[in-house]
């Protein structure tokens, strides 16, 4: 998409992925193959509201610059094309590729019975030309369920130890696991979720993968993602939780930490995220992206001609912090390719830091800061995309030990009653010290705190001339600070 198009469209992000036109929601089919990251996504090609779902398609070599490609999968006689995944069939287990590797997509066909009841079945398609065209398998669907009405969003991976494909699929208020030798014939393995985690909404868009703990490849834990759909009585709307534990090829066995509900992101706008499959062993990263929206108001966001964006891609790791194993998130290091340095400074007074921010006009940027403060401080942070009338406040409440984003004066907030608000999450400070990394685009802010232990993502819709940046330290004084700012885009 040209820079001229981006600049002309008021709320079009500069460095977050968005569709060229019309509606987009969940990321689908994330797979790396022959030097390209494939991003498919839920897409209604004929309108800016949710409608008959297709798979849109884009590719990137660097996770920053994306090439839009034609629609990959369109609705057919079996139904709409709901969410799913894609894999490289390296050993041609399907027989689709004449002994060579090729791409296979696994997705949900969604239809309705004459009585209006949802019918959801799992199907596959394959590509012999690196994802440019797709052929739906003539034997679709490959998996059905008589037990579950909500039965969707298959995520598939190869389990080396059992030499089987494994599918995790959302099944109402649980997830089910299946196994297959060839992606065509599936056997039930187990079910997980009863009495575990949040059940505030229907379970959707699961993922399951192994990560080393503290970088030790011999100390692996399995991580499961489950997204929670929006329900009217739940003020947070749609969001994504995670579990950790063991996986033996058949069943996921949660650890003690999974007895409490843990969220991937504590902001309002990160949903249905999943990770890329088949990233090379040399690279070794587990890379994740989410839909940057919330079903509370997703159909009413004030963009024109298009609707929907993705988070910036993130690297996921597991690290031991304060005696617990925690999910850590950082923006992919490819972010460095679009950095333009603006300022780097350190000092020991609030006035000094405020003077650095004063007069800066920034639309899209990265801000990395570390503070230490006196015992009397109540709250500390930044006002971003600010003017006399508007500001989004990103800060730390010392009293509450909480990171927060306040978008009650962030700009256009009147399009939905549930958009405005302040969102916060517990974050322990260490010796009255906290670290922020802010990624600010034209209509979003992503915050990674204390070296990635907590992430918060919020959409914002400021006026184009709200470009100010200011620092605040209420109730006390800074002892020290470090700050670096880069323009992005």
FIMARFI-345460 format. One line per field, with one value per residue (C-alpha): residue number from 1; x negated, y, z. Coordinates in nm, 2 decimals. Example, Ala and Ser with C-alpha at 12.3 -4.5 7.8 and 13.67 -1.06 7.14 Angstrom:
BEGIN
resi	(1|2)
u	(-1.23|-1.37)
v	(-0.45|-0.11)
w	(0.78|0.71)
//
This chain:
BEGIN
resi	(1|2|3|4|5|6|7|8|9|10|11|12|13|14|15|16|17|18|19|20|21|22|23|24|25|26|27|28|29|30|31|32|33|34|35|36|37|38|39|40|41|42|43|44|45|46|47|48|49|50|51|52|53|54|55|56|57|58|59|60|61|62|63|64|65|66|67|68|69|70|71|72|73|74|75|76|77|78|79|80|81|82|83|84|85|86|87|88|89|90|91|92|93|94|95|96|97|98|99|100|101|102|103|104|105|106|107|108|109|110|111|112|113|114|115|116|117|118|119|120|121|122|123|124|125|126|127|128|129|130|131|132|133|134|135|136|137|138|139|140|141|142|143|144|145|146|147|148|149|150|151|152|153|154|155|156|157|158|159|160|161|162|163|164|165|166|167|168|169|170|171|172|173|174|175|176|177|178|179|180|181|182|183|184|185|186|187|188|189|190|191|192|193|194|195|196|197|198|199|200|201|202|203|204|205|206|207|208|209|210|211|212|213|214|215|216|217|218|219|220|221|222|223|224|225|226|227|228|229|230|231|232|233|234|235|236|237|238|239|240|241|242|243|244|245|246|247|248|249|250|251|252|253|254|255|256|257|258|259|260|261|262|263|264|265|266|267|268|269|270|271|272|273|274|275|276|277|278|279|280|281|282|283|284|285|286|287|288|289|290|291|292|293|294|295|296|297|298|299|300|301|302|303|304|305|306|307|308|309|310|311|312|313|314|315|316|317|318|319|320|321|322|323|324|325|326|327|328|329|330|331|332|333|334|335|336|337|338|339|340|341|342|343|344|345|346|347|348|349|350|351|352|353|354|355|356|357|358|359|360|361|362|363|364|365|366|367|368|369|370|371|372|373|374|375|376|377|378|379|380|381|382|383|384|385|386|387|388|389|390|391|392|393|394|395|396|397|398|399|400|401|402|403|404|405|406|407|408|409|410|411|412|413|414|415|416|417|418|419|420|421|422|423|424|425|426|427|428|429|430|431|432|433|434|435|436|437|438|439|440|441|442|443|444|445|446|447|448|449|450|451|452|453|454|455|456|457|458|459|460|461|462|463|464|465|466|467|468|469|470|471|472|473|474|475|476|477|478|479|480|481|482|483|484|485|486|487|488|489)
u	(0.00|-0.15|-0.25|-0.02|0.28|0.19|0.14|0.47|0.68|0.73|0.71|0.50|0.21|-0.14|-0.32|-0.04|0.12|0.46|0.66|0.66|1.04|1.34|1.37|1.10|1.09|0.90|0.55|0.56|0.31|-0.01|-0.29|-0.65|-0.76|-1.04|-1.14|-0.78|-0.56|-0.20|0.08|0.43|0.72|1.10|1.23|1.56|1.46|1.79|1.84|1.69|1.90|1.88|2.03|1.97|1.62|1.33|0.96|0.78|0.40|0.08|-0.29|-0.60|-0.97|-1.03|-0.70|-0.69|-0.62|-0.33|-0.23|0.15|0.25|0.58|0.84|0.72|1.03|1.39|1.72|1.87|2.15|2.02|2.04|1.84|1.46|1.41|1.08|0.80|0.43|0.18|-0.12|-0.40|-0.35|-0.73|-0.70|-0.39|-0.19|0.12|0.00|0.09|-0.26|-0.43|-0.68|-0.77|-0.68|-0.37|-0.12|0.20|0.47|0.70|1.01|1.37|1.66|1.95|2.31|2.67|2.92|3.27|3.37|3.10|2.86|2.49|2.31|1.93|1.69|1.32|1.19|0.86|0.72|0.37|0.14|-0.13|-0.25|-0.37|-0.02|0.07|0.37|0.56|0.74|1.01|0.99|1.26|1.31|1.41|1.51|1.23|1.37|1.72|1.87|2.21|2.14|2.05|2.24|1.96|1.67|1.42|1.08|0.85|0.48|0.26|-0.10|-0.33|-0.42|-0.76|-0.76|-0.44|-0.49|-0.14|0.04|0.22|0.52|0.66|1.01|1.25|1.56|1.80|1.65|1.36|1.10|1.07|0.75|0.73|0.44|0.39|0.12|0.21|0.43|0.73|0.83|0.86|0.90|1.01|0.75|0.88|1.07|0.95|1.11|1.38|1.33|1.02|0.97|1.23|1.57|1.71|1.78|1.75|1.40|1.23|0.91|0.69|0.32|0.08|-0.30|-0.62|-0.86|-1.19|-1.20|-1.47|-1.61|-1.70|-1.59|-1.59|-1.34|-1.03|-0.68|-0.37|-0.16|0.21|0.39|0.77|0.97|1.29|1.58|1.78|2.09|2.31|2.27|1.89|1.75|1.41|1.55|1.33|0.98|0.73|0.62|0.33|0.24|-0.10|-0.16|-0.27|-0.16|-0.22|-0.08|0.27|0.36|0.27|0.19|0.20|-0.04|0.04|0.01|0.29|0.54|0.55|0.68|0.39|0.44|0.21|0.29|0.45|0.57|0.90|0.78|0.60|0.81|0.79|0.41|0.22|-0.14|-0.33|-0.40|-0.72|-0.94|-1.29|-1.49|-1.77|-1.55|-1.39|-1.13|-0.77|-0.61|-0.25|0.00|0.35|0.65|0.63|1.00|1.28|1.61|1.78|1.74|1.55|1.83|1.85|1.49|1.47|1.26|1.38|1.36|1.18|1.21|0.96|0.59|0.34|0.11|-0.25|-0.41|-0.55|-0.81|-0.69|-0.92|-0.89|-1.10|-1.13|-1.03|-1.00|-0.99|-0.71|-0.73|-0.57|-0.49|-0.70|-0.63|-0.84|-0.79|-0.99|-1.33|-1.24|-1.09|-1.45|-1.43|-1.18|-1.33|-1.45|-1.63|-1.50|-1.64|-1.83|-1.88|-1.92|-1.90|-1.76|-1.47|-1.11|-1.17|-1.45|-1.25|-0.95|-1.16|-1.28|-0.92|-0.80|-0.76|-0.80|-0.54|-0.51|-0.25|-0.41|-0.69|-0.86|-0.93|-1.14|-1.17|-1.29|-1.21|-1.30|-1.11|-1.07|-0.84|-0.57|-0.49|-0.13|-0.15|-0.40|-0.39|-0.32|-0.05|-0.07|0.10|0.18|0.33|0.52|0.83|0.70|0.45|0.41|0.25|0.01|-0.11|-0.19|0.01|-0.23|0.05|0.24|-0.08|0.09|0.00|0.29|0.40|0.66|0.84|1.13|0.99|0.81|1.00|1.30|1.46|1.83|1.89|1.97|2.05|1.80|1.50|1.40|1.24|0.93|0.78|0.53|0.34|0.13|-0.24|-0.49|-0.76|-1.12|-1.27|-1.04|-1.14|-0.94|-1.02|-0.79|-0.82|-0.54|-0.47|-0.25|-0.08|0.18|0.46|0.31|0.08|-0.09|-0.27|-0.53|-0.62|-0.91|-1.09|-0.77|-0.61|-0.29|-0.14|0.15|0.30|0.56|0.70|0.72|0.86|0.70|0.72|0.45|0.30|0.29|-0.09|-0.21|-0.40|-0.44|-0.57|-0.39|-0.50|-0.23|-0.29|-0.67|-0.99|-1.20|-1.52|-1.65|-1.53|-1.65|-1.45|-1.49|-1.25|-1.24|-1.00|-0.85|-0.69)
v	(0.00|0.33|0.60|0.84|0.62|0.57|0.95|1.03|0.80|0.96|0.65|0.42|0.28|0.34|0.02|-0.21|-0.44|-0.34|-0.46|-0.26|-0.23|-0.36|-0.57|-0.78|-0.97|-1.28|-1.36|-1.70|-1.95|-1.80|-1.99|-1.93|-2.09|-2.02|-1.69|-1.55|-1.49|-1.57|-1.38|-1.48|-1.32|-1.32|-1.09|-0.97|-0.83|-0.65|-0.43|-0.27|-0.48|-0.85|-1.06|-1.38|-1.48|-1.53|-1.57|-1.25|-1.29|-1.10|-1.19|-1.03|-1.10|-0.89|-0.88|-0.50|-0.45|-0.65|-0.74|-0.78|-1.08|-1.20|-1.37|-1.72|-1.90|-1.80|-1.92|-2.22|-2.48|-2.60|-2.26|-1.95|-1.98|-1.93|-1.92|-2.18|-2.24|-2.34|-2.57|-2.69|-3.05|-3.12|-3.49|-3.48|-3.68|-3.57|-3.69|-3.35|-3.25|-3.54|-3.60|-3.23|-2.99|-2.78|-2.56|-2.70|-2.48|-2.62|-2.42|-2.42|-2.44|-2.25|-2.29|-2.30|-2.58|-2.50|-2.44|-2.18|-2.39|-2.34|-2.62|-2.61|-2.86|-2.87|-2.87|-2.85|-2.69|-2.71|-2.49|-2.61|-2.26|-2.12|-2.00|-1.80|-2.03|-2.29|-2.61|-2.73|-3.10|-3.29|-3.50|-3.20|-3.19|-3.39|-3.36|-3.32|-3.33|-3.45|-3.32|-2.95|-2.68|-2.43|-2.63|-2.41|-2.24|-2.54|-2.49|-2.77|-2.86|-3.16|-3.35|-3.50|-3.74|-3.92|-3.85|-3.73|-3.41|-3.26|-3.03|-2.82|-2.69|-2.47|-2.66|-2.44|-2.39|-2.63|-2.72|-3.07|-3.23|-3.47|-3.65|-3.75|-3.91|-3.72|-3.42|-3.60|-3.86|-3.75|-3.94|-3.79|-3.76|-3.55|-3.25|-2.97|-2.68|-2.78|-2.59|-2.41|-2.05|-1.79|-1.90|-1.55|-1.62|-1.89|-2.03|-1.95|-1.94|-2.18|-2.23|-2.49|-2.48|-2.55|-2.29|-2.33|-2.18|-1.92|-2.02|-2.38|-2.62|-2.91|-2.73|-2.71|-2.61|-2.61|-2.30|-2.29|-1.98|-1.96|-1.65|-1.56|-1.42|-1.11|-1.14|-0.84|-0.88|-0.88|-0.53|-0.63|-0.78|-1.02|-1.11|-1.40|-1.62|-1.86|-2.18|-2.36|-2.73|-3.05|-3.22|-3.59|-3.60|-3.68|-3.46|-3.12|-3.14|-2.79|-2.69|-2.53|-2.18|-2.25|-2.27|-1.89|-1.70|-1.52|-1.29|-1.24|-0.87|-0.65|-0.37|-0.37|-0.44|-0.77|-1.07|-1.41|-1.40|-1.71|-1.79|-1.86|-2.22|-2.35|-2.06|-2.20|-2.36|-2.13|-1.83|-2.02|-1.75|-1.81|-1.51|-1.40|-1.15|-1.06|-0.88|-0.53|-0.48|-0.58|-0.73|-0.48|-0.21|-0.37|-0.30|0.07|0.19|0.52|0.42|0.47|0.22|-0.04|-0.17|-0.37|-0.39|-0.63|-0.58|-0.54|-0.89|-1.01|-1.26|-1.49|-1.64|-1.81|-1.67|-1.72|-1.39|-1.36|-1.74|-1.79|-1.89|-1.60|-1.54|-1.25|-1.05|-0.81|-0.65|-0.84|-0.69|-0.61|-0.29|-0.16|-0.13|0.15|0.34|0.70|0.82|1.14|1.16|0.96|1.10|1.02|1.24|1.28|1.53|1.56|1.91|1.79|1.50|1.73|1.98|1.70|1.61|1.97|2.09|1.74|1.66|1.29|1.08|0.73|0.64|0.41|0.54|0.34|0.48|0.37|0.56|0.56|0.78|0.91|0.74|1.01|0.97|0.87|0.82|0.86|0.83|1.01|1.18|1.08|1.21|1.51|1.86|2.11|1.90|1.54|1.30|0.93|0.88|0.58|0.55|0.37|0.40|0.36|0.32|0.05|-0.11|-0.10|-0.01|0.19|0.33|0.61|0.69|0.89|1.20|1.02|1.18|1.03|0.82|0.88|0.61|0.35|0.36|0.09|0.25|0.52|0.42|0.35|0.00|-0.12|-0.43|-0.52|-0.46|-0.49|-0.23|-0.32|-0.08|0.20|0.15|0.07|0.03|0.12|0.04|0.22|0.15|0.43|0.43|0.67|0.49|0.26|0.22|-0.10|-0.10|-0.35|-0.31|-0.43|-0.61|-0.76|-0.92|-0.72|-0.61|-0.36|-0.28|-0.01|0.16|0.54|0.78|1.12|1.43|1.45|1.76|1.59|1.53|1.64|1.44|1.53|1.36|1.37|1.27|1.34|1.36|1.35|1.36|1.15|1.01|0.91|0.84|0.70|0.77|0.69|0.80|0.69|0.79|0.48|0.43)
w	(0.00|-0.10|0.15|-0.03|0.03|0.40|0.45|0.28|0.50|0.84|1.06|0.84|1.05|0.90|1.02|1.15|0.90|0.77|0.47|0.15|0.17|0.35|0.67|0.84|1.17|1.30|1.16|1.00|0.84|0.97|0.81|0.70|0.37|0.13|0.27|0.31|0.61|0.50|0.68|0.59|0.77|0.81|0.53|0.40|0.05|-0.01|0.29|0.60|0.84|0.92|0.64|0.44|0.54|0.30|0.36|0.27|0.20|0.23|0.24|0.39|0.40|0.71|0.91|0.85|0.48|0.34|-0.02|-0.06|-0.27|-0.41|-0.19|-0.11|0.00|-0.08|0.05|-0.13|-0.11|0.23|0.38|0.47|0.54|0.91|1.09|1.08|1.03|0.76|0.77|0.55|0.46|0.44|0.38|0.16|0.41|0.22|-0.12|-0.27|-0.38|-0.57|-0.29|-0.25|0.03|0.00|0.19|0.34|0.50|0.76|0.82|0.94|0.70|0.86|0.75|0.89|0.89|0.76|1.12|1.16|1.37|1.31|1.14|1.17|1.01|0.95|0.59|0.41|0.10|-0.06|-0.27|-0.51|-0.60|-0.26|-0.16|-0.47|-0.56|-0.35|-0.43|-0.18|-0.11|-0.28|0.04|0.25|0.53|0.70|1.06|1.20|1.55|1.66|2.01|1.96|1.78|1.82|1.66|1.49|1.44|1.40|1.47|1.34|1.40|1.35|1.67|1.61|1.90|1.80|1.42|1.39|1.30|1.60|1.58|1.86|1.78|1.99|2.10|2.28|2.63|2.58|2.32|2.16|2.05|1.75|1.57|1.21|0.99|0.68|0.76|0.60|0.86|1.22|1.55|1.88|2.15|2.44|2.56|2.78|2.96|3.20|3.53|3.39|3.31|3.20|3.06|3.02|2.65|2.39|2.34|2.01|1.81|2.02|1.97|2.13|2.11|2.31|2.44|2.62|2.97|3.02|2.68|2.79|2.51|2.75|2.97|2.76|2.86|2.64|2.60|2.51|2.39|2.40|2.30|2.48|2.27|2.37|2.59|2.67|3.05|3.04|3.03|2.89|2.58|2.38|2.50|2.51|2.80|2.82|3.00|3.06|3.11|2.95|2.62|2.55|2.20|2.32|2.61|2.75|3.13|3.29|3.56|3.89|3.75|3.51|3.80|3.78|3.48|3.29|3.00|2.70|2.69|2.95|2.71|2.53|2.17|2.11|2.02|1.83|1.81|1.71|1.61|1.29|1.21|1.04|1.13|1.06|1.34|1.26|1.34|1.64|1.73|1.83|1.65|1.73|1.59|1.71|1.57|1.71|1.80|2.03|1.94|2.17|1.91|1.62|1.37|1.46|1.46|1.27|0.97|0.61|0.33|0.55|0.90|1.11|1.19|1.34|1.64|1.55|1.54|1.87|1.99|2.27|2.53|2.88|3.16|3.53|3.70|4.08|4.11|3.85|3.49|3.29|2.92|2.79|2.48|2.28|1.94|1.67|1.62|1.26|1.42|1.41|1.03|1.05|1.34|1.29|1.61|1.77|2.11|2.38|2.72|3.09|3.40|3.74|3.75|3.63|3.50|3.28|3.13|3.08|2.89|2.66|2.57|2.54|2.18|2.03|1.76|1.69|1.51|1.49|1.72|1.98|2.33|2.57|2.92|3.26|3.58|3.95|4.19|4.54|4.79|4.77|4.40|4.32|3.95|3.67|3.29|2.96|2.77|2.41|2.09|2.29|2.23|2.45|2.40|2.37|2.52|2.57|2.91|2.96|3.32|3.63|3.95|4.24|4.50|4.30|4.16|3.82|3.46|3.29|2.97|2.99|2.66|2.80|2.62|2.34|2.05|1.87|2.15|2.08|1.82|2.09|2.47|2.55|2.38|2.63|2.95|3.16|3.15|3.41|3.52|3.82|3.77|4.05|4.05|4.16|4.41|4.29|3.93|3.62|3.24|2.95|2.58|2.39|2.02|1.89|1.55|1.41|1.58|1.84|2.14|2.25|2.58|2.69|3.06|3.27|2.99|2.84|3.14|3.08|2.75|2.69|2.35|2.29|1.98|1.98|1.73|1.79|1.57|1.31|1.48|1.83|1.81|2.15|2.41|2.78|3.09|3.43|3.78|4.04|4.41|4.42|4.22|3.98|4.11|3.77|3.42|3.08|2.76|2.39|2.12|1.76|1.48|1.31|0.97)
//
